[in-house]
Amino acid sequence: MKTNHALISVLSLSLLAAGCGEYSKNPVQDLAAMRDNARLELKKGPDSVREITKEVIVKEDRIVKIEESTINGSLLVISADEDMDFEEGKTKQYKIQARVLDPSVEIKLNVEEKPKEVSIEKSTKEADVYILTYTPALYTVPANKKKQKLKVVLKAVVTSTKNAADAAKYEGLVRTKELNLTVFRTEDAPSEVQVLGLGTQVSEGSITTFSVTAKVPGTDANAPQKPSLIVTADENQSSAGQSFKDLDGSRHIPADTKVEYVKDSVWKFTKTFDTQNIPVQPQVGKTGAILQNVDGTFVRVAFRVAYDGLQTAPTVQRIKIAYTKPISAPRFDLTSIGQTGLKASPGKTVVANFTVSSADAQAEVKVESPVTSLDVNPSLTCVDASTGANKQNCTLSLNVSCETKLENLNGDITVNALSIVNGRNSNLVAAKIKVVATQDATLCSAEAAK
């Protein structure tokens, strides 16, 4: 009990020290007053909201009330397509609508950020409409991409209000919108291929310089890569009613190409058609056999222009290569026969060997059957020499019957020959072999020889 009395004494001294001056208030009575005040405040409820409104006539038959608390950027509306697609080098337009929900307020659409080629102008025909016009420069899209994303940042700002009293509320009110522009590389294939300077006929042994032009959309002199010219054989080899084949003319066009930019996306390729250093193939029929006695070879060439994985349809040129080179005629070598000629007697068989050859290794020498008015029954056989068909080893046989009269054994035997090179014939050359009648009584009876 002594301990409790001491504790109470200490507490009383502490309370006296905490007070300001003399302690005379009753803490219990103060707490009750506080509780009474709190009950009164709760009965009052929250402060009533000031309802400051203004009437905005949106339509003749409708009145919209806008609360003061909603006067913010949402009153400004910027409407535009979410995706605006463009193609390099091509102009395209989109509409943007900028309007305000309060007709007493006027606004303006400003451009905060855009590519330099983009222009945004207010429409002269439609209210609250702006026209975005863009012609993307060539190579806006990097070479390793198919498209490029760009942005335009627009800001709608209040410029004026009809009611001066509202000016303060709209001052500084803005609305910002970001538009996405997507620029694609051109997807138009090259076109308008023209072959200039290469006619429908060239002469054998000539070099003809010609050019091919084509329009390559999306390019100019600064193109990161140049278009290419593809030269091939044509898929077709003959036309309706044609009895022969058109051959591959691309073999006469060397790979060397000079390419240069002209203007307006047009490129020029310079090439040569060479029949001087590249031999002309013989004209062949539909079966593939070489045609004789023709004056030229017909060929076809297909031209395509390609760029960035796209290419034109083939442009086909049909050309006749006219033969102009002379074909060397073959030469006879009659050394083994000699100038005295062949001696023919009734009942005797005479055999003579000679050669016919051409200096052109590509030539094929043809020797025709002998022609004579003599009664000697001639026959001729020729075979290719070891060097090839440009030389013929020939054997001429004369079979004279015992009934042949001597006067029918004096004269000439004519042998004709020509060279053929790539289906072309040389001039016909003739060799005259002299035949001299002789009498050999041992071959036939004396009566038969008369």
C-alpha positions in Angstrom: 0.0 0.0 0.0 2.9 2.4 0.7 4.1 1.7 -2.8 0.7 2.7 -4.4 0.5 6.0 -2.5 4.0 6.9 -3.7 3.1 6.2 -7.4 0.0 8.5 -7.2 2.1 11.3 -5.8 4.6 11.1 -8.7 1.8 11.1 -11.3 0.2 14.2 -9.8 3.5 16.1 -9.9 4.0 15.1 -13.6 0.7 16.5 -14.6 1.4 19.8 -12.8 4.7 20.1 -14.7 3.2 19.5 -18.1 0.6 22.3 -17.8 1.1 25.9 -18.8 0.7 27.8 -15.6 -1.7 26.6 -13.1 -3.7 23.5 -14.1 -7.4 24.4 -13.7 -9.2 22.7 -16.7 -11.2 19.6 -16.5 -10.0 17.1 -19.2 -13.1 15.1 -18.9 -15.4 18.1 -19.6 -13.2 19.1 -22.7 -13.5 15.6 -24.3 -17.2 15.8 -24.0 -17.3 19.1 -25.8 -15.2 17.8 -28.6 -17.5 14.9 -29.1 -20.6 17.2 -29.2 -18.9 19.4 -31.9 -18.1 16.3 -34.0 -21.7 15.3 -33.9 -22.8 18.7 -35.2 -20.3 18.5 -38.1 -21.5 15.1 -39.2 -25.0 16.3 -39.3 -24.0 19.1 -41.7 -22.7 16.7 -44.4 -20.2 17.8 -47.2 -20.1 21.2 -48.7 -22.5 21.6 -51.6 -20.8 21.7 -55.1 -20.9 25.0 -57.0 -22.8 24.2 -60.2 -21.5 26.7 -62.7 -22.7 25.8 -66.1 -23.2 27.4 -69.5 -25.5 26.4 -72.3 -23.9 25.4 -75.6 -26.2 25.1 -78.6 -25.0 22.1 -80.6 -28.1 21.6 -82.6 -31.2 23.8 -82.9 -33.2 21.3 -80.9 -30.6 20.3 -78.4 -28.8 22.1 -75.6 -25.8 20.5 -74.0 -24.6 21.7 -70.5 -20.9 21.5 -69.9 -19.8 21.6 -66.3 -16.9 23.8 -65.4 -15.0 20.8 -64.1 -15.0 19.2 -67.6 -13.4 22.1 -69.4 -10.1 20.5 -70.4 -8.3 19.1 -73.5 -11.1 16.5 -74.1 -13.2 19.3 -75.6 -10.7 19.4 -78.5 -11.0 16.5 -80.9 -8.4 15.5 -83.6 -9.6 12.7 -85.8 -7.5 11.0 -88.4 -6.8 7.6 -89.9 -4.7 5.4 -87.6 -2.7 4.1 -90.4 -1.5 6.4 -93.2 0.3 4.5 -95.9 2.5 6.0 -98.6 4.8 4.9 -101.4 8.2 6.4 -102.3 7.9 8.9 -105.0 4.1 9.0 -105.1 1.8 11.7 -103.7 -1.0 10.8 -101.4 -3.4 12.8 -99.3 -5.3 12.1 -96.1 -8.0 14.2 -94.2 -7.6 15.3 -90.6 -10.5 16.7 -88.7 -9.8 19.2 -85.8 -12.9 20.4 -84.0 -14.1 21.7 -80.6 -17.2 20.6 -78.8 -18.0 24.2 -77.8 -19.2 26.1 -80.9 -18.3 29.4 -79.3 -14.7 28.5 -79.3 -12.3 28.7 -82.3 -9.2 26.5 -82.6 -6.3 26.1 -84.8 -4.3 22.9 -85.7 -0.5 23.4 -85.4 2.1 21.0 -86.6 4.7 20.2 -84.0 6.8 17.6 -85.8 6.7 16.1 -89.3 8.9 14.9 -92.2 10.0 17.9 -94.3 8.1 16.7 -97.4 4.8 16.7 -95.4 2.4 19.6 -95.8 -0.8 20.2 -93.8 -3.2 22.8 -95.1 -6.7 23.8 -94.0 -9.3 22.6 -96.4 -11.1 25.3 -98.4 -14.1 23.1 -99.0 -14.8 21.4 -95.7 -15.1 23.0 -92.2 -12.8 21.7 -89.5 -10.8 19.6 -92.1 -7.1 19.8 -92.8 -5.4 18.0 -95.7 -2.2 16.1 -95.1 -0.2 15.8 -98.4 3.0 13.7 -98.6 5.3 12.7 -101.4 8.0 10.6 -99.8 11.4 11.1 -101.2 13.1 8.3 -102.9 15.2 6.1 -100.6 13.2 7.2 -97.5 13.1 3.5 -96.8 16.5 2.1 -96.1 17.9 -0.4 -98.6 17.6 -3.3 -96.2 14.0 -2.6 -95.3 10.6 -2.8 -97.1 9.0 0.0 -95.1 9.8 2.9 -92.8 7.7 4.3 -89.9 7.6 8.1 -89.4 5.5 10.3 -87.2 3.6 13.6 -87.3 2.8 15.4 -84.1 -0.3 17.7 -84.2 -1.5 20.2 -81.5 -4.9 21.8 -81.4 -4.9 25.1 -79.6 -7.7 27.6 -78.7 -7.3 30.8 -80.7 -10.4 32.8 -79.5 -13.8 32.6 -77.8 -17.0 34.5 -78.6 -17.7 35.1 -74.9 -15.0 37.2 -73.3 -16.0 35.8 -69.9 -14.9 32.3 -71.0 -11.5 33.4 -72.3 -9.7 32.7 -69.0 -11.2 29.2 -68.7 -10.0 28.2 -72.2 -6.6 30.0 -72.0 -3.8 27.5 -72.6 -6.2 24.6 -73.5 -4.4 22.3 -76.0 -4.8 18.8 -77.4 -1.9 16.8 -78.9 -2.2 13.8 -81.2 0.6 11.7 -82.8 0.0 10.2 -86.3 1.9 7.2 -87.7 3.0 7.4 -91.3 4.2 4.2 -93.0 6.3 4.6 -96.2 6.8 1.6 -98.4 9.3 1.1 -101.1 7.8 1.1 -104.5 6.2 -2.1 -105.6 5.9 -1.2 -109.3 8.0 -3.4 -111.6 10.2 -1.9 -114.3 8.3 -1.2 -117.5 8.4 0.5 -120.9 11.3 -1.5 -122.4 12.5 -0.3 -125.8 15.2 -1.6 -128.0 16.9 1.1 -130.0 19.4 0.8 -132.8 19.1 -2.9 -133.4 17.1 -3.4 -136.6 15.4 -6.5 -137.9 18.5 -7.3 -140.1 22.2 -7.1 -139.6 25.1 -8.1 -141.8 27.3 -11.0 -141.1 30.8 -9.9 -140.0 29.6 -6.7 -138.3 29.4 -5.2 -134.8 26.2 -3.3 -134.1 25.9 -1.0 -131.1 22.4 -0.6 -129.7 20.6 0.4 -126.5 17.8 -0.8 -124.3 15.8 1.7 -122.2 13.4 1.0 -119.4 11.5 2.9 -116.7 12.4 1.8 -113.2 9.9 3.4 -110.7 11.4 4.5 -107.4 14.9 5.2 -108.7 17.0 8.1 -109.9 20.7 8.8 -110.4 21.3 8.3 -106.6 19.9 4.8 -106.5 21.8 2.6 -104.1 21.9 -0.1 -106.7 21.5 0.0 -110.5 18.9 -2.0 -112.4 20.2 -4.9 -114.6 19.5 -6.0 -118.1 18.9 -9.7 -118.7 19.5 -11.1 -122.2 18.3 -14.6 -123.0 17.0 -16.7 -125.8 13.3 -16.5 -126.5 11.1 -19.4 -125.5 9.5 -19.5 -128.9 11.6 -20.7 -131.9 9.2 -20.3 -134.8 6.1 -18.4 -135.9 2.9 -19.7 -137.4 3.5 -21.0 -140.9 7.3 -20.8 -140.6 9.2 -23.8 -141.9 12.4 -23.2 -140.0 13.6 -22.4 -136.5 14.7 -19.1 -135.1 17.9 -19.6 -133.3 19.3 -18.1 -130.1 20.5 -14.6 -130.8 21.7 -13.9 -127.3 25.0 -15.6 -128.1 25.9 -12.6 -130.3 25.5 -10.2 -127.4 28.6 -10.0 -125.1 28.1 -9.7 -121.3 29.7 -6.2 -121.2 27.0 -3.6 -120.4 27.1 0.2 -119.9 24.3 1.4 -117.8 23.4 5.1 -117.2 20.5 7.1 -115.7 18.6 9.3 -118.2 15.8 11.1 -116.4 12.3 10.5 -114.9 13.3 7.1 -113.6 14.4 6.0 -117.1 17.7 4.0 -117.5 19.7 3.2 -120.6 21.7 0.0 -121.2 24.3 0.0 -124.1 25.2 -3.3 -125.7 26.7 -4.7 -128.9 25.4 -7.4 -131.4 28.6 -9.1 -132.7 28.6 -11.3 -135.8 32.3 -10.4 -136.5 33.9 -12.3 -133.7 31.1 -14.7 -132.9 30.4 -17.2 -135.8 27.0 -17.2 -137.3 25.2 -20.5 -136.9 23.6 -22.1 -140.0 19.9 -21.8 -140.5 18.1 -25.0 -139.6 14.7 -26.4 -140.3 12.2 -27.6 -137.8 13.8 -31.0 -137.7 17.2 -29.5 -137.0 18.7 -30.2 -140.4 20.8 -27.5 -141.9 19.0 -25.7 -144.7 20.9 -25.3 -148.0 21.0 -22.3 -150.3 19.6 -19.8 -147.8 20.8 -16.2 -147.5 20.7 -15.7 -143.8 20.0 -17.0 -140.3 17.1 -15.8 -138.2 17.6 -15.4 -134.5 15.5 -14.1 -131.5 16.6 -12.3 -128.4 14.6 -11.7 -125.2 15.3 -8.6 -123.1 14.2 -8.1 -119.5 15.0 -5.3 -117.0 15.2 -6.2 -113.3 15.4 -4.2 -110.1 15.0 -5.1 -106.5 13.5 -8.5 -107.2 11.0 -7.2 -109.8 11.4 -7.5 -113.6 9.6 -6.8 -116.8 8.0 -9.2 -119.2 10.3 -10.2 -122.0 10.6 -7.8 -125.0 11.6 -10.0 -128.0 13.6 -8.8 -131.0 13.7 -11.0 -134.1 16.8 -10.4 -136.3 17.9 -11.8 -139.6 21.7 -12.1 -140.0 22.3 -11.7 -143.7 25.2 -13.8 -145.1 27.9 -11.5 -146.6 31.1 -13.4 -146.1 32.2 -15.3 -149.3 32.7 -19.0 -148.9 36.0 -20.2 -150.4 35.5 -22.6 -153.2 37.5 -25.9 -152.9 40.5 -26.7 -155.0 41.3 -29.8 -157.0 44.6 -31.5 -156.8 45.1 -33.6 -160.1 48.8 -34.1 -159.7 48.5 -37.9 -159.8 46.7 -37.8 -163.2 49.1 -35.5 -164.8 48.7 -33.2 -167.8 48.7 -36.1 -170.3 45.4 -37.3 -169.0 43.9 -40.8 -168.7 44.6 -43.3 -171.3 41.4 -45.4 -172.1 41.3 -48.5 -174.3 38.4 -50.7 -175.1 38.0 -53.4 -172.5 40.1 -51.5 -170.0 39.3 -50.2 -166.6 41.1 -47.0 -165.7 41.5 -45.8 -162.1 42.7 -42.4 -161.1 43.1 -40.7 -157.7 42.8 -37.0 -156.8 41.9 -34.8 -153.9 39.5 -31.8 -153.4 40.0 -29.6 -150.4 39.0 -26.3 -148.8 41.2 -24.0 -146.8 38.4 -23.4 -144.3 38.6 -26.1 -141.6 34.8 -25.7 -140.9 34.0 -26.4 -144.6 32.4 -29.6 -145.8 33.5 -30.4 -149.4 31.0 -32.0 -151.7 32.1 -33.6 -154.9 29.4 -34.2 -157.5 29.1 -37.2 -159.9 31.3 -36.9 -163.0 29.7 -35.7 -166.3 31.0 -36.7 -169.7 29.8 -37.5 -173.2 32.5 -40.2 -173.6 31.5 -43.9 -173.7 33.6 -44.7 -170.6 30.9 -45.4 -167.9 32.6 -43.3 -165.1 32.0 -43.8 -161.4 33.3 -41.7 -158.5 33.8 -42.4 -154.8 35.1 -39.8 -152.2 35.8 -40.2 -148.5 36.8 -37.7 -145.8 40.4 -37.3 -145.3 41.9 -37.7 -141.8 41.8 -33.9 -141.3 38.1 -33.8 -141.7 35.3 -33.2 -144.3 37.1 -30.1 -145.7 39.3 -32.5 -147.7 38.0 -35.4 -149.9 40.1 -38.3 -151.2 38.4 -39.3 -154.5 38.8 -42.3 -156.8 37.6 -42.1 -160.4 37.0 -45.3 -162.3 36.4 -45.6 -166.1 35.0 -48.9 -167.3 35.4 -49.1 -171.1 33.7 -52.0 -172.9 35.2 -53.8 -175.8 32.4 -52.5 -178.0 33.5 -48.9 -177.5 34.9 -47.3 -180.5 38.2 -45.3 -180.2 36.6 -42.1 -181.4 34.3 -42.2 -178.4 37.2 -42.2 -176.0 38.9 -38.9 -176.7 37.6 -35.9 -174.7 37.0 -34.7 -171.1 35.3 -35.8 -167.9 34.0 -32.9 -165.8 33.9 -33.1 -162.0 32.2 -30.4 -160.0 32.7 -29.6 -156.3 31.7 -26.9 -153.7 32.3 -26.1 -150.1 29.5 -25.8 -147.5 30.1 -23.7 -144.4 27.2 -23.3 -141.9 24.7 -24.3 -144.5 26.1 -21.8 -147.0 27.4 -22.9 -150.4 30.5 -21.6 -152.2 30.6 -21.1 -155.9 30.7 -24.4 -157.9 34.1 -25.2 -159.3 34.8 -27.7 -162.1 37.8 -29.8 -162.9 38.2 -31.2 -166.4 40.1 -34.5 -166.6 41.4 -35.3 -170.0 40.9 -38.8 -171.5 43.0 -40.0 -174.4 42.0 -43.1 -176.5 44.6 -45.9 -176.9 44.6 -49.2 -178.7 45.6 -52.4 -176.8 44.9 -55.4 -179.1 45.5 -57.8 -176.2 42.4 -56.7 -174.3 39.7 -57.4 -176.9 39.5 -59.2 -180.3 40.6 -57.2 -183.3 37.1 -57.3 -184.6 35.5 -55.9 -181.5 38.0 -53.1 -181.5 37.0 -51.9 -185.0 
